[in-house]
Amino acid sequence: MSRVSFSCTMQEGQVADDVRAELADGLRRITADVLGEAPGDIPVDFSDIPIGFGFRGGEPSTTSLVRGSIVGGVTQDVREDLMRRICDMWMELSGCTVDELVVSARDA
């Protein structure tokens, strides 16, 4: 069983499949670099909110949710570094803004 995993949720059609593969690779690479986990052991799942079901401010949502479950006992500085690097990578690859991204890293 993996000690680290990610679940990513976004509006259907918001991020193309090829970009999702790059995002998953980025999550694995960053997690391996920051936490020392083996990239091949980090599951990344994507789920879509069907068009017409996710809204923010009365408009279709453009928010991506990246929920990480990580090893326990990680210091606050390391956790912040992980989440900051994930935010930077996600925004660069997906084109979203900081206001369109929620990243969390809870203890498994």
Phi, psi and omega in degrees: 000135182289146177271349181223139175207162178226142174235122185242130182234135178205171178294137177307132178082358184287323183231125181294156182302319181294326177288324177300319179298319177294321178296316179299315177299319179296318177299317180294317182296312181297316181295321177296318182292315185278318186254351179077015179282150177288123184306323181291347181261010184252103177287140176230118179248142176243139173224149183250142168271122182303145177305134181093000181242345181243122183228152173217121181064031178080002179243157176306134183292141173243014183279136171255136176248123178241104183256115179257143171243116188238171179300144178286161176083011179283134180292160180299320180298317180293317179299316179295319178299314178302308183293323178296316180292323176296315179302312181299314180297314183298316180295320180296315184280324185268339183083006179282166178260170179298332179282353181249020185221132174236120179240133175227156178217090182266157176291138179291000000 
